[in-house]
Amino acid sequence: MKKYAIIAEEIASAIQQGLLRRGEKLPSIRQIQSSKGVNASTVFQAYYLLEARGLIAAKPRSGYYVTGASALRPLQPADIQYDSVPIQTDISQLVFTLLAHIKDSAHTPFDSAFPNPHLFSPIKTG
């Protein structure tokens, strides 16, 4: 298990056990960093994970606070809601359509690694 996940689980466990209560301020990033012997980004990752789980929330210029113990489990794929219906796509037809558009001389392929050589011809002035 990664260091940030271990730190997040320790804090989640403390919230679950009631050691950290709703509205209580969490230790600062620097405090956790020095007590655990990790860098600040590891602590941030742990706090971001706890935020995603709904256990803590950041208050600008104040720190992180416990929001509750209602979401102690991580998000599961079944929890994610999709608002579109998947469609069947024929990849080979999609590739041929793309290649047909690339050949169209009415379009300039600015994203191509091989631009049209005529783009580099000298400009003729009258």
Secondary structure as GFF3:
##gff-version 3
##sequence-region A 1 126
A	DSSP	alpha_helix	3	16	.	.	.	ID=ss1
A	DSSP	alpha_helix	29	36	.	.	.	ID=ss2
A	DSSP	alpha_helix	40	52	.	.	.	ID=ss3
A	DSSP	beta_strand	56	59	.	.	.	ID=ss4
A	DSSP	beta_strand	63	66	.	.	.	ID=ss5
A	DSSP	three_ten_helix	77	79	.	.	.	ID=ss6
A	DSSP	alpha_helix	91	103	.	.	.	ID=ss7
A	DSSP	three_ten_helix	117	120	.	.	.	ID=ss8
###
